[in-house]
């Protein structure tokens, strides 16, 4: 999955993706350079080789 495709998926899902979407992104995108999680804001970040910085949340059913 290319960076632009990841961005389009995030936009389509209002930046709230399923765990399966997250796994699919990680498994199919060779452009990912860095992953991060901000515990205070509960946000995930992906940086890619082509300078995308993507911010999103995971939609977890058993979230506390």
Order of alpha helices (4+ residues) and beta strands (2+ residues): alpha-beta-alpha-beta-beta-beta
